[in-house]
């Protein structure tokens, strides 16, 4: 699979100037309407000193000598040949600028995350032939090893569950992302652009946005509407952020010097058409990555799950009254939880008492598919964990059972009637998706009061899998207690 960089071309639009809670003094501040829409800096009256947070941009490289990035890049590596310090495509430099362009050097634009330090991974070959998937996988692992707390993936492969011949799901990509999440990394990905799909609008988010524990980001216009090119998805679109007429940094070699007053101006206002009128979910996603870096800068102890929860639950619900005529009340397929609002996320963080408790067993979403995803349950005991219908609907635990022993499993959810319980036989690879079959199920849970319980006499020794799954129509986040014990049959 060759993933796509997710940007497209649009017509030009004249934008008015805006003001911030603390001033954006950069020359192109009036073009950065998206920072105002995101309420990026409204929480502070003056720019605070936050903890530095490493943000990995896995993309086409960066123009290392660009003035906006002086002192703001801590490491880089090319996984496709050529130098990561050179970006002939321009996409990576554009994305990096939205996150971490110097906000106080009196040049060009201001990056949203003034506390961000960049890790640059080049995964687009020098011939600009598209994202190399094996390179992306290795880049994710490298970013984790370099201490990334946030990974931005403004790229994607098509998801099409109705025609698996066109579906570009990658087990290796999923495994790499699960590894990053297990190490506490917030993973943000563009939902994708229908311009590269069979139809517009496309009703499925691209991979890797369409994977558990990834924040999938769609695009909105300045008037609050969702453009047709922005992929829809009832489950995997989590947030929306500005994606039209975005202004950012470009490599110096892409400056269009034929434009008046553009000599030596390495910004998209002086770039080729695809950047001069830049639109796409590619450019919405890095705003969410930058917001994650700001939250972590305030509280580095936040888990990836908590950061995602804060960003999603603080979002502004998009509706006809906010300019989105096709957005339904509540979470919807166009904007997920709604429009990114950094001020509200930081305010929610300050209250503290609404944060979900960390689930130390994550990620554990499958049995033995693409790696060891199932968390070993260990000795008989009771554990506490959580499920989230949107972000974490399935938990899987492995347990070794000898032939002739009987296993007892009990799940006590915080909300009655919200979970299903299944025990899967040895050899199971997937408990969810098209390859999962009921023939691989050893037993299913029955309702006893507010609990789900099952009992099973093992007919063969091996590793069995306990699945705890969120049951619709409930849509909330729950906690549960899982108790397991065995005894001779």
Secondary structure, 3 states (H helix, E strand, C coil): CEEEECCEECCCCCCCCCCCCCCCCCCCHHHCHHHHHCCCCCCCCCCCCCCCEEEEEEECCCCCCCHHHCCCEEEEEECCCCCCCCCCCCHHHHHHHHHHCCCCCCCCCCCCCCCEEEEEEECECCCCCCEEHHHHHHHHHHHHHCCCCEEEECEEECCCCCCCCCCCCCHHHHHHHHHHHHCCCEEEEECCEHHHCCCCCCCCCCECCCCCCEEEEEEECCCCCCCCCECCCCCCCCEEEECCCCCCECCHHHCCCCCCCCCCCCEHHHCCHHHHCEECHHHHHHHHHHHHHHHHHHCCCCCHHHHHHHHHHCCECCCHHHCCCCCCCCCECCCECCECCHHHHHHHHHHCCCCCCCCCCCCCCCCCCCCCCCEECCCCEEEEEEEECCCECEEEEEEEECCCEEEEEEEEECCCCCEEEEEECCCCCCCCCCCCCHHHEEEECEEECCEEEEEEECCCCEEEEEEEEECCCCCCEEEEEEEEEEEEC
